[in-house]
Amino acid sequence: MNIVQPIRDKNKIEDMKSELLKSGYKNYLLFVAGINTGLRISDLLKLKVSDVRDRTHILIQEKKTGKEKRFLINNQLRKDFEMYIKNMSREEYLFQSRKGKNQPISRVQAYRILNNAATIIGISEVGTHTLRKTFGYWHYQIYKDVAILQDIFNHSAPSVTLRYIGINQDIKDKTIEDFYL
């Protein structure tokens, strides 16, 4: 399995949004929903219209852990969802595949969508997990509260969370960058 990184540059996040929008609002929304909720791709892909329509929170049972989780849908994301689902029925998957009837896209297809856009804008080490890591990285940069992030991610220790979102790597890189004998 390839190691993926968070997107640490806000300009690159905007570039990703723009590039994904070119291939469709669904692709854009997949990215935006991922970086604004911190949900795993497996949980994002199984979301239906009924999970977000007229809701303030996404309530799910996490596929990986089996735990019940509640994620806030921030105001801007709620507007994005409402615009997207306006003409959709409650039982439709948000991120539908063109194959089959009312089936979500696969993890592989989600990876292709994200990786193609990343390649076009010139970033590497991007995959489906980049969304969750980007959420975590920027949440930490803004709030500096590893305990909240650890709880959001269900990690066992703060050190696991910091390593996961790439903060430890940033710190190591910075110490080596400034180090010269």
N, CA and C atoms as an extended XYZ file, in Angstrom:
543
Properties=species:S:1:pos:R:3:atomname:S:1:resname:S:1:resid:I:1 pbc="F F F"
N         0.842       -1.173        0.000 N   MET     1
C         0.000        0.000        0.000 CA  MET     1
C         0.894        1.245        0.000 C   MET     1
N         0.542        2.211       -0.836 N   ASN     2
C         1.296        3.453       -0.912 CA  ASN     2
C         0.945        4.358        0.260 C   ASN     2
N         1.960        5.069        0.736 N   ILE     3
C         1.739        6.060        1.786 CA  ILE     3
C         1.238        7.332        1.113 C   ILE     3
N         0.141        7.877        1.632 N   VAL     4
C        -0.389        9.126        1.092 CA  VAL     4
C        -0.229       10.216        2.138 C   VAL     4
N        -0.238       11.432        1.676 N   GLN     5
C        -0.005       12.582        2.532 CA  GLN     5
C        -1.230       13.490        2.542 C   GLN     5
N        -1.339       14.329        3.582 N   PRO     6
C        -2.354       15.382        3.529 CA  PRO     6
C        -1.921       16.432        2.515 C   PRO     6
N        -2.844       17.221        2.058 N   ILE     7
C        -2.501       18.355        1.201 CA  ILE     7
C        -2.234       19.526        2.143 C   ILE     7
N        -0.972       19.936        2.211 N   ARG     8
C        -0.537       20.931        3.186 CA  ARG     8
C        -0.607       22.370        2.663 C   ARG     8
N        -0.889       22.536        1.395 N   ASP     9
C        -0.897       23.852        0.763 CA  ASP     9
C        -2.341       24.206        0.390 C   ASP     9
N        -2.855       25.288        0.987 N   LYS    10
C        -4.247       25.675        0.721 CA  LYS    10
C        -4.482       26.003       -0.750 C   LYS    10
N        -3.472       26.536       -1.428 N   ASN    11
C        -3.616       26.808       -2.862 CA  ASN    11
C        -3.816       25.520       -3.645 C   ASN    11
N        -3.144       24.454       -3.234 N   LYS    12
C        -3.304       23.161       -3.902 CA  LYS    12
C        -4.686       22.572       -3.630 C   LYS    12
N        -5.226       22.841       -2.457 N   ILE    13
C        -6.598       22.409       -2.155 CA  ILE    13
C        -7.559       23.099       -3.118 C   ILE    13
N        -7.375       24.400       -3.306 N   GLU    14
C        -8.225       25.148       -4.243 CA  GLU    14
C        -8.027       24.654       -5.676 C   GLU    14
N        -6.779       24.324       -6.023 N   ASP    15
C        -6.500       23.778       -7.355 CA  ASP    15
C        -7.215       22.436       -7.552 C   ASP    15
N        -7.205       21.608       -6.518 N   MET    16
C        -7.909       20.313       -6.585 CA  MET    16
C        -9.398       20.537       -6.785 C   MET    16
N        -9.979       21.461       -6.027 N   LYS    17
C       -11.412       21.757       -6.175 CA  LYS    17
C       -11.727       22.170       -7.607 C   LYS    17
N       -10.923       23.069       -8.141 N   SER    18
C       -11.148       23.558       -9.510 CA  SER    18
C       -11.031       22.441      -10.529 C   SER    18
N       -10.007       21.615      -10.378 N   GLU    19
C        -9.784       20.520      -11.330 CA  GLU    19
C       -10.905       19.490      -11.248 C   GLU    19
N       -11.334       19.154      -10.046 N   LEU    20
C       -12.407       18.177       -9.874 CA  LEU    20
C       -13.740       18.705      -10.398 C   LEU    20
N       -13.962       19.988      -10.232 N   LEU    21
C       -15.193       20.605      -10.724 CA  LEU    21
C       -15.297       20.472      -12.246 C   LEU    21
N       -14.160       20.486      -12.930 N   LYS    22
C       -14.150       20.327      -14.388 CA  LYS    22
C       -14.732       18.978      -14.804 C   LYS    22
N       -14.544       17.969      -13.962 N   SER    23
C       -15.037       16.625      -14.305 CA  SER    23
C       -16.402       16.328      -13.683 C   SER    23
N       -16.979       17.305      -12.996 N   GLY    24
C       -18.329       17.126      -12.470 CA  GLY    24
C       -18.453       17.501      -11.006 C   GLY    24
N       -19.637       17.976      -10.654 N   TYR    25
C       -19.889       18.406       -9.281 CA  TYR    25
C       -19.775       17.242       -8.296 C   TYR    25
N       -20.125       16.048       -8.728 N   LYS    26
C       -20.020       14.868       -7.858 CA  LYS    26
C       -18.578       14.680       -7.391 C   LYS    26
N       -17.629       14.803       -8.318 N   ASN    27
C       -16.218       14.613       -7.985 CA  ASN    27
C       -15.725       15.712       -7.041 C   ASN    27
N       -16.146       16.927       -7.320 N   TYR    28
C       -15.824       18.065       -6.456 CA  TYR    28
C       -16.374       17.827       -5.048 C   TYR    28
N       -17.637       17.404       -4.969 N   LEU    29
C       -18.285       17.216       -3.680 CA  LEU    29
C       -17.663       16.058       -2.892 C   LEU    29
N       -17.224       15.032       -3.578 N   LEU    30
C       -16.539       13.931       -2.902 CA  LEU    30
C       -15.307       14.461       -2.161 C   LEU    30
N       -14.535       15.273       -2.858 N   PHE    31
C       -13.330       15.865       -2.271 CA  PHE    31
C       -13.691       16.804       -1.123 C   PHE    31
N       -14.603       17.712       -1.362 N   VAL    32
C       -14.989       18.714       -0.361 CA  VAL    32
C       -15.591       18.048        0.879 C   VAL    32
N       -16.433       17.053        0.674 N   ALA    33
C       -17.024       16.349        1.816 CA  ALA    33
C       -15.939       15.634        2.622 C   ALA    33
N       -14.986       15.034        1.936 N   GLY    34
C       -13.911       14.323        2.628 CA  GLY    34
C       -13.018       15.226        3.446 C   GLY    34
N       -12.638       16.369        2.880 N   ILE    35
C       -11.714       17.257        3.605 CA  ILE    35
C       -12.414       18.103        4.667 C   ILE    35
N       -13.739       18.092        4.667 N   ASN    36
C       -14.477       18.874        5.662 CA  ASN    36
C       -15.153       18.038        6.736 C   ASN    36
N       -15.122       16.728        6.605 N   THR    37
C       -15.722       15.870        7.642 CA  THR    37
C       -14.702       14.934        8.283 C   THR    37
N       -13.680       14.557        7.541 N   GLY    38
C       -12.716       13.591        8.066 CA  GLY    38
C       -13.220       12.156        8.001 C   GLY    38
N       -14.327       11.933        7.285 N   LEU    39
C       -14.837       10.572        7.145 CA  LEU    39
C       -13.904        9.728        6.277 C   LEU    39
N       -13.837        8.460        6.588 N   ARG    40
C       -13.097        7.526        5.732 CA  ARG    40
C       -13.845        7.387        4.411 C   ARG    40
N       -13.116        7.061        3.353 N   ILE    41
C       -13.730        6.938        2.033 CA  ILE    41
C       -14.825        5.869        2.046 C   ILE    41
N       -14.618        4.797        2.783 N   SER    42
C       -15.624        3.730        2.840 CA  SER    42
C       -16.939        4.240        3.430 C   SER    42
N       -16.855        5.197        4.354 N   ASP    43
C       -18.059        5.770        4.952 CA  ASP    43
C       -18.664        6.863        4.068 C   ASP    43
N       -17.826        7.615        3.386 N   LEU    44
C       -18.324        8.641        2.459 CA  LEU    44
C       -19.113        8.014        1.321 C   LEU    44
N       -18.573        6.939        0.757 N   LEU    45
C       -19.189        6.337       -0.426 CA  LEU    45
C       -20.550        5.713       -0.137 C   LEU    45
N       -20.799        5.323        1.095 N   LYS    46
C       -22.096        4.706        1.391 CA  LYS    46
C       -23.160        5.719        1.815 C   LYS    46
N       -22.824        7.024        1.805 N   LEU    47
C       -23.807        8.043        2.166 CA  LEU    47
C       -24.906        8.152        1.109 C   LEU    47
N       -26.116        8.333        1.610 N   LYS    48
C       -27.271        8.536        0.740 CA  LYS    48
C       -27.814        9.948        0.964 C   LYS    48
N       -28.668       10.375        0.075 N   VAL    49
C       -29.291       11.689        0.179 CA  VAL    49
C       -29.941       11.859        1.549 C   VAL    49
N       -30.608       10.821        2.031 N   SER    50
C       -31.296       10.898        3.327 CA  SER    50
C       -30.336       11.151        4.496 C   SER    50
N       -29.052       10.856        4.309 N   ASP    51
C       -28.059       11.082        5.367 CA  ASP    51
C       -27.672       12.553        5.509 C   ASP    51
N       -27.957       13.359        4.463 N   VAL    52
C       -27.535       14.760        4.503 CA  VAL    52
C       -28.669       15.767        4.303 C   VAL    52
N       -29.767       15.342        3.697 N   ARG    53
C       -30.868       16.281        3.412 CA  ARG    53
C       -31.497       16.764        4.716 C   ARG    53
N       -31.566       18.086        4.870 N   ASP    54
C       -32.172       18.722        6.049 CA  ASP    54
C       -31.539       18.249        7.357 C   ASP    54
N       -30.252       17.969        7.314 N   ARG    55
C       -29.534       17.498        8.512 CA  ARG    55
C       -28.420       18.470        8.884 C   ARG    55
N       -28.118       18.509       10.166 N   THR    56
C       -26.969       19.291       10.638 CA  THR    56
C       -25.759       18.384       10.863 C   THR    56
N       -26.024       17.087       11.030 N   HIS    57
C       -24.966       16.119       11.299 CA  HIS    57
C       -25.150       14.869       10.430 C   HIS    57
N       -24.038       14.241       10.137 N   ILE    58
C       -24.068       12.928        9.492 CA  ILE    58
C       -23.944       11.902       10.610 C   ILE    58
N       -24.900       10.990       10.689 N   LEU    59
C       -24.880        9.930       11.693 CA  LEU    59
C       -24.599        8.615       10.982 C   LEU    59
N       -23.507        7.968       11.342 N   ILE    60
C       -23.134        6.724       10.667 CA  ILE    60
C       -22.634        5.698       11.673 C   ILE    60
N       -22.613        4.471       11.219 N   GLN    61
C       -21.875        3.433       11.925 CA  GLN    61
C       -20.639        3.212       11.072 C   GLN    61
N       -19.474        3.537       11.628 N   GLU    62
C       -18.236        3.443       10.854 CA  GLU    62
C       -18.005        2.017       10.382 C   GLU    62
N       -17.672        1.886        9.113 N   LYS    63
C       -17.438        0.567        8.536 CA  LYS    63
C       -16.244       -0.119        9.197 C   LYS    63
N       -15.157        0.627        9.404 N   LYS    64
C       -13.931        0.036        9.938 CA  LYS    64
C       -14.065       -0.362       11.407 C   LYS    64
N       -14.631        0.531       12.223 N   THR    65
C       -14.654        0.286       13.668 CA  THR    65
C       -15.980       -0.265       14.180 C   THR    65
N       -17.054       -0.076       13.389 N   GLY    66
C       -18.375       -0.483       13.840 CA  GLY    66
C       -18.984        0.476       14.847 C   GLY    66
N       -18.256        1.558       15.171 N   LYS    67
C       -18.744        2.527       16.157 CA  LYS    67
C       -19.695        3.526       15.515 C   LYS    67
N       -20.662        3.976       16.323 N   GLU    68
C       -21.564        5.038       15.895 CA  GLU    68
C       -20.802        6.356       15.996 C   GLU    68
N       -20.902        7.158       14.947 N   LYS    69
C       -20.232        8.458       14.949 CA  LYS    69
C       -21.189        9.520       14.439 C   LYS    69
N       -20.956       10.727       14.896 N   ARG    70
C       -21.772       11.883       14.525 CA  ARG    70
C       -20.824       12.971       14.051 C   ARG    70
N       -20.980       13.398       12.799 N   PHE    71
C       -20.105       14.395       12.200 CA  PHE    71
C       -20.927       15.614       11.806 C   PHE    71
N       -20.500       16.792       12.225 N   LEU    72
C       -21.177       18.023       11.862 CA  LEU    72
C       -21.011       18.298       10.370 C   LEU    72
N       -22.082       18.746        9.747 N   ILE    73
C       -22.017       19.241        8.368 CA  ILE    73
C       -21.941       20.758        8.493 C   ILE    73
N       -20.766       21.338        8.224 N   ASN    74
C       -20.650       22.790        8.389 CA  ASN    74
C       -21.528       23.517        7.371 C   ASN    74
N       -21.742       24.803        7.593 N   ASN    75
C       -22.703       25.565        6.791 CA  ASN    75
C       -22.401       25.531        5.298 C   ASN    75
N       -21.141       25.717        4.928 N   GLN    76
C       -20.802       25.729        3.506 CA  GLN    76
C       -21.011       24.352        2.882 C   GLN    76
N       -20.607       23.309        3.581 N   LEU    77
C       -20.797       21.953        3.063 CA  LEU    77
C       -22.287       21.636        2.938 C   LEU    77
N       -23.084       22.095        3.900 N   ARG    78
C       -24.532       21.878        3.839 CA  ARG    78
C       -25.109       22.527        2.574 C   ARG    78
N       -24.645       23.736        2.248 N   LYS    79
C       -25.093       24.422        1.021 CA  LYS    79
C       -24.676       23.628       -0.220 C   LYS    79
N       -23.443       23.113       -0.201 N   ASP    80
C       -22.958       22.307       -1.333 CA  ASP    80
C       -23.821       21.057       -1.511 C   ASP    80
N       -24.116       20.383       -0.402 N   PHE    81
C       -24.972       19.194       -0.464 CA  PHE    81
C       -26.361       19.547       -0.992 C   PHE    81
N       -26.965       20.582       -0.434 N   GLU    82
C       -28.330       20.949       -0.817 CA  GLU    82
C       -28.427       21.260       -2.312 C   GLU    82
N       -27.434       21.963       -2.838 N   MET    83
C       -27.443       22.278       -4.261 CA  MET    83
C       -27.344       20.990       -5.096 C   MET    83
N       -26.491       20.077       -4.647 N   TYR    84
C       -26.249       18.830       -5.371 CA  TYR    84
C       -27.444       17.878       -5.343 C   TYR    84
N       -28.109       17.784       -4.186 N   ILE    85
C       -29.162       16.771       -4.016 CA  ILE    85
C       -30.563       17.280       -4.327 C   ILE    85
N       -30.668       18.514       -4.752 N   LYS    86
C       -31.963       19.165       -4.971 CA  LYS    86
C       -32.960       18.280       -5.715 C   LYS    86
N       -32.526       17.631       -6.771 N   ASN    87
C       -33.438       16.820       -7.587 CA  ASN    87
C       -33.227       15.318       -7.414 C   ASN    87
N       -32.627       14.937       -6.299 N   MET    88
C       -32.361       13.516       -6.047 CA  MET    88
C       -33.363       12.966       -5.033 C   MET    88
N       -33.652       11.677       -5.128 N   SER    89
C       -34.545       11.042       -4.145 CA  SER    89
C       -33.754       10.647       -2.900 C   SER    89
N       -34.464       10.461       -1.803 N   ARG    90
C       -33.837       10.171       -0.508 CA  ARG    90
C       -32.952        8.926       -0.509 C   ARG    90
N       -33.307        7.935       -1.317 N   GLU    91
C       -32.580        6.662       -1.281 CA  GLU    91
C       -31.384        6.598       -2.226 C   GLU    91
N       -31.161        7.649       -2.980 N   GLU    92
C       -30.030        7.643       -3.910 CA  GLU    92
C       -28.715        7.831       -3.160 C   GLU    92
N       -27.686        7.121       -3.640 N   TYR    93
C       -26.346        7.337       -3.113 CA  TYR    93
C       -25.854        8.698       -3.586 C   TYR    93
N       -25.120        9.390       -2.726 N   LEU    94
C       -24.591       10.696       -3.102 CA  LEU    94
C       -23.588       10.579       -4.245 C   LEU    94
N       -22.754        9.568       -4.177 N   PHE    95
C       -21.669        9.433       -5.143 CA  PHE    95
C       -21.928        8.199       -6.005 C   PHE    95
N       -22.916        8.338       -6.874 N   GLN    96
C       -23.382        7.209       -7.684 CA  GLN    96
C       -22.422        6.854       -8.801 C   GLN    96
N       -22.351        5.567       -9.024 N   SER    97
C       -21.631        5.033      -10.162 CA  SER    97
C       -22.538        5.101      -11.382 C   SER    97
N       -21.927        5.150      -12.538 N   ARG    98
C       -22.722        5.076      -13.770 CA  ARG    98
C       -23.058        3.625      -14.089 C   ARG    98
N       -22.405        2.699      -13.378 N   LYS    99
C       -22.671        1.271      -13.566 CA  LYS    99
C       -23.755        0.834      -12.586 C   LYS    99
N       -24.681        0.055      -13.051 N   GLY   100
C       -25.746       -0.443      -12.174 CA  GLY   100
C       -26.737        0.646      -11.827 C   GLY   100
N       -27.741        0.256      -11.083 N   LYS   101
C       -28.776        1.212      -10.687 CA  LYS   101
C       -28.593        1.562       -9.215 C   LYS   101
N       -28.393        2.837       -8.957 N   ASN   102
C       -28.206        3.359       -7.608 CA  ASN   102
C       -27.138        2.594       -6.825 C   ASN   102
N       -25.961        2.532       -7.402 N   GLN   103
C       -24.792        1.962       -6.731 CA  GLN   103
C       -23.755        3.057       -6.531 C   GLN   103
N       -23.054        3.057       -5.387 N   PRO   104
C       -22.011        4.071       -5.199 CA  PRO   104
C       -20.783        3.741       -6.049 C   PRO   104
N       -19.979        4.762       -6.319 N   ILE   105
C       -18.714        4.487       -7.002 CA  ILE   105
C       -17.863        3.611       -6.082 C   ILE   105
N       -16.911        2.926       -6.651 N   SER   106
C       -16.034        2.056       -5.866 CA  SER   106
C       -14.882        2.868       -5.276 C   SER   106
N       -14.203        2.273       -4.317 N   ARG   107
C       -12.994        2.896       -3.750 CA  ARG   107
C       -11.964        3.120       -4.845 C   ARG   107
N       -11.857        2.159       -5.743 N   VAL   108
C       -10.889        2.266       -6.847 CA  VAL   108
C       -11.233        3.460       -7.733 C   VAL   108
N       -12.517        3.623       -8.041 N   GLN   109
C       -12.923        4.760       -8.867 CA  GLN   109
C       -12.687        6.075       -8.131 C   GLN   109
N       -12.966        6.118       -6.843 N   ALA   110
C       -12.704        7.328       -6.050 CA  ALA   110
C       -11.208        7.652       -6.092 C   ALA   110
N       -10.374        6.625       -5.960 N   TYR   111
C        -8.919        6.817       -6.040 CA  TYR   111
C        -8.535        7.407       -7.396 C   TYR   111
N        -9.074        6.831       -8.469 N   ARG   112
C        -8.754        7.322       -9.822 CA  ARG   112
C        -9.137        8.790       -9.978 C   ARG   112
N       -10.323        9.144       -9.525 N   ILE   113
C       -10.814       10.520       -9.627 CA  ILE   113
C        -9.848       11.478       -8.927 C   ILE   113
N        -9.500       11.150       -7.693 N   LEU   114
C        -8.640       12.028       -6.902 CA  LEU   114
C        -7.214       12.054       -7.440 C   LEU   114
N        -6.707       10.882       -7.787 N   ASN   115
C        -5.333       10.799       -8.259 CA  ASN   115
C        -5.147       11.491       -9.604 C   ASN   115
N        -6.114       11.373      -10.504 N   ASN   116
C        -6.025       12.050      -11.799 CA  ASN   116
C        -5.974       13.558      -11.625 C   ASN   116
N        -6.835       14.093      -10.774 N   ALA   117
C        -6.834       15.538      -10.532 CA  ALA   117
C        -5.515       15.971       -9.898 C   ALA   117
N        -5.020       15.187       -8.950 N   ALA   118
C        -3.755       15.516       -8.280 CA  ALA   118
C        -2.594       15.524       -9.277 C   ALA   118
N        -2.576       14.558      -10.166 N   THR   119
C        -1.526       14.487      -11.181 CA  THR   119
C        -1.557       15.729      -12.076 C   THR   119
N        -2.746       16.133      -12.482 N   ILE   120
C        -2.901       17.304      -13.353 CA  ILE   120
C        -2.382       18.571      -12.684 C   ILE   120
N        -2.651       18.723      -11.373 N   ILE   121
C        -2.210       19.949      -10.696 CA  ILE   121
C        -0.803       19.832      -10.107 C   ILE   121
N        -0.201       18.666      -10.265 N   GLY   122
C         1.202       18.515       -9.882 CA  GLY   122
C         1.478       18.157       -8.441 C   GLY   122
N         0.591       17.374       -7.817 N   ILE   123
C         0.918       16.871       -6.484 CA  ILE   123
C         0.935       15.350       -6.506 C   ILE   123
N         1.776       14.798       -5.649 N   SER   124
C         1.919       13.339       -5.597 CA  SER   124
C         1.547       12.842       -4.209 C   SER   124
N         1.635       11.547       -4.022 N   GLU   125
C         1.297       10.896       -2.751 CA  GLU   125
C        -0.143       11.206       -2.332 C   GLU   125
N        -1.044       11.146       -3.329 N   VAL   126
C        -2.459       11.407       -3.088 CA  VAL   126
C        -3.262       10.138       -3.325 C   VAL   126
N        -4.176        9.870       -2.432 N   GLY   127
C        -5.093        8.746       -2.561 CA  GLY   127
C        -6.370        9.081       -1.822 C   GLY   127
N        -7.221        8.100       -1.643 N   THR   128
C        -8.492        8.366       -0.974 CA  THR   128
C        -8.285        8.789        0.485 C   THR   128
N        -7.252        8.272        1.114 N   HIS   129
C        -6.995        8.618        2.514 CA  HIS   129
C        -6.467       10.041        2.667 C   HIS   129
N        -6.035       10.635        1.569 N   THR   130
C        -5.569       12.019        1.599 CA  THR   130
C        -6.663       12.948        2.116 C   THR   130
N        -7.917       12.639        1.812 N   LEU   131
C        -9.024       13.491        2.255 CA  LEU   131
C        -9.066       13.562        3.775 C   LEU   131
N        -9.059       12.417        4.414 N   ARG   132
C        -9.123       12.335        5.876 CA  ARG   132
C        -7.883       12.972        6.511 C   ARG   132
N        -6.730       12.696        5.921 N   LYS   133
C        -5.492       13.265        6.449 CA  LYS   133
C        -5.451       14.780        6.277 C   LYS   133
N        -5.987       15.276        5.174 N   THR   134
C        -6.027       16.724        4.943 CA  THR   134
C        -6.936       17.388        5.969 C   THR   134
N        -8.095       16.783        6.217 N   PHE   135
C        -8.977       17.286        7.269 CA  PHE   135
C        -8.207       17.376        8.588 C   PHE   135
N        -7.547       16.295        8.974 N   GLY   136
C        -6.826       16.251       10.240 CA  GLY   136
C        -5.690       17.253       10.314 C   GLY   136
N        -4.942       17.351        9.228 N   TYR   137
C        -3.807       18.267        9.188 CA  TYR   137
C        -4.271       19.705        9.413 C   TYR   137
N        -5.305       20.143        8.682 N   TRP   138
C        -5.759       21.528        8.785 CA  TRP   138
C        -6.524       21.772       10.085 C   TRP   138
N        -7.239       20.781       10.573 N   HIS   139
C        -7.903       20.917       11.876 CA  HIS   139
C        -6.843       21.178       12.946 C   HIS   139
N        -5.759       20.422       12.880 N   TYR   140
C        -4.671       20.604       13.861 CA  TYR   140
C        -3.995       21.968       13.680 C   TYR   140
N        -3.752       22.373       12.441 N   GLN   141
C        -3.102       23.671       12.196 CA  GLN   141
C        -3.938       24.822       12.751 C   GLN   141
N        -5.243       24.711       12.649 N   ILE   142
C        -6.129       25.785       13.095 CA  ILE   142
C        -6.326       25.762       14.616 C   ILE   142
N        -6.588       24.571       15.183 N   TYR   143
C        -6.970       24.494       16.595 CA  TYR   143
C        -5.879       24.003       17.537 C   TYR   143
N        -4.849       23.363       17.012 N   LYS   144
C        -3.735       22.835       17.827 CA  LYS   144
C        -4.225       21.960       18.980 C   LYS   144
N        -5.335       21.242       18.760 N   ASP   145
C        -5.920       20.409       19.803 CA  ASP   145
C        -5.887       18.954       19.355 C   ASP   145
N        -4.800       18.283       19.705 N   VAL   146
C        -4.632       16.905       19.268 CA  VAL   146
C        -5.619       15.969       19.965 C   VAL   146
N        -6.066       16.320       21.165 N   ALA   147
C        -7.000       15.456       21.899 CA  ALA   147
C        -8.347       15.367       21.168 C   ALA   147
N        -8.852       16.490       20.680 N   ILE   148
C       -10.123       16.479       19.932 CA  ILE   148
C        -9.958       15.665       18.654 C   ILE   148
N        -8.859       15.892       17.959 N   LEU   149
C        -8.611       15.178       16.713 CA  LEU   149
C        -8.445       13.675       16.958 C   LEU   149
N        -7.768       13.332       18.020 N   GLN   150
C        -7.612       11.924       18.398 CA  GLN   150
C        -8.983       11.282       18.611 C   GLN   150
N        -9.883       12.007       19.252 N   ASP   151
C       -11.232       11.506       19.485 CA  ASP   151
C       -12.014       11.389       18.168 C   ASP   151
N       -11.912       12.402       17.312 N   ILE   152
C       -12.594       12.361       16.020 CA  ILE   152
C       -12.150       11.138       15.221 C   ILE   152
N       -10.852       10.866       15.247 N   PHE   153
C       -10.292        9.767       14.454 CA  PHE   153
C       -10.318        8.412       15.178 C   PHE   153
N       -10.718        8.394       16.453 N   ASN   154
C       -10.690        7.155       17.249 CA  ASN   154
C        -9.289        6.558       17.345 C   ASN   154
N        -8.286        7.404       17.479 N   HIS   155
C        -6.920        6.911       17.626 CA  HIS   155
C        -6.623        6.608       19.089 C   HIS   155
N        -5.683        5.711       19.305 N   SER   156
C        -5.375        5.263       20.661 CA  SER   156
C        -4.500        6.229       21.445 C   SER   156
N        -3.745        7.086       20.744 N   ALA   157
C        -2.828        7.998       21.430 CA  ALA   157
C        -2.588        9.241       20.571 C   ALA   157
N        -2.260       10.364       21.216 N   PRO   158
C        -1.960       11.581       20.461 CA  PRO   158
C        -0.819       11.384       19.459 C   PRO   158
N         0.159       10.585       19.827 N   SER   159
C         1.299       10.356       18.923 CA  SER   159
C         0.858        9.677       17.628 C   SER   159
N        -0.136        8.799       17.730 N   VAL   160
C        -0.670        8.125       16.537 CA  VAL   160
C        -1.322        9.165       15.626 C   VAL   160
N        -2.085       10.071       16.224 N   THR   161
C        -2.771       11.111       15.449 CA  THR   161
C        -1.766       12.031       14.760 C   THR   161
N        -0.752       12.478       15.492 N   LEU   162
C         0.247       13.381       14.914 CA  LEU   162
C         1.017       12.718       13.777 C   LEU   162
N         1.347       11.458       13.947 N   ARG   163
C         2.035       10.726       12.868 CA  ARG   163
C         1.104       10.570       11.669 C   ARG   163
N        -0.141       10.235       11.931 N   TYR   164
C        -1.133       10.003       10.887 CA  TYR   164
C        -1.338       11.233       10.002 C   TYR   164
N        -1.421       12.422       10.602 N   ILE   165
C        -1.680       13.629        9.824 CA  ILE   165
C        -0.409       14.292        9.300 C   ILE   165
N         0.743       13.677        9.558 N   GLY   166
C         1.984       14.167        8.975 CA  GLY   166
C         2.673       15.267        9.753 C   GLY   166
N         2.202       15.564       10.959 N   ILE   167
C         2.831       16.629       11.756 CA  ILE   167
C         4.219       16.198       12.204 C   ILE   167
N         4.372       14.951       12.638 N   ASN   168
C         5.691       14.476       13.036 CA  ASN   168
C         6.679       14.586       11.881 C   ASN   168
N         6.239       14.259       10.674 N   GLN   169
C         7.111       14.353        9.503 CA  GLN   169
C         7.495       15.812        9.242 C   GLN   169
N         6.540       16.719        9.363 N   ASP   170
C         6.829       18.149        9.182 CA  ASP   170
C         7.892       18.616       10.170 C   ASP   170
N         7.737       18.208       11.430 N   ILE   171
C         8.684       18.615       12.473 CA  ILE   171
C        10.067       18.045       12.174 C   ILE   171
N        10.116       16.759       11.801 N   LYS   172
C        11.414       16.154       11.459 CA  LYS   172
C        12.051       16.853       10.260 C   LYS   172
N        11.258       17.112        9.235 N   ASP   173
C        11.782       17.784        8.043 CA  ASP   173
C        12.335       19.157        8.398 C   ASP   173
N        11.612       19.903        9.242 N   LYS   174
C        12.035       21.252        9.621 CA  LYS   174
C        13.343       21.215       10.387 C   LYS   174
N        13.514       20.239       11.286 N   THR   175
C        14.764       20.182       12.053 CA  THR   175
C        15.945       19.855       11.148 C   THR   175
N        15.712       19.050       10.138 N   ILE   176
C        16.798       18.709        9.207 CA  ILE   176
C        17.042       19.867        8.235 C   ILE   176
N        15.972       20.540        7.820 N   GLU   177
C        16.088       21.710        6.935 CA  GLU   177
C        16.991       22.774        7.545 C   GLU   177
N        16.806       23.029        8.823 N   ASP   178
C        17.554       24.079        9.517 CA  ASP   178
C        18.894       23.604       10.063 C   ASP   178
N        19.178       22.342        9.912 N   PHE   179
C        20.389       21.741       10.482 CA  PHE   179
C        21.489       21.696        9.429 C   PHE   179
N        22.587       22.340        9.734 N   TYR   180
C        23.741       22.262        8.840 CA  TYR   180
C        24.993       22.486        9.656 C   TYR   180
N        25.909       21.537        9.599 N   LEU   181
C        27.166       21.654       10.369 CA  LEU   181
C        28.270       22.189        9.505 C   LEU   181
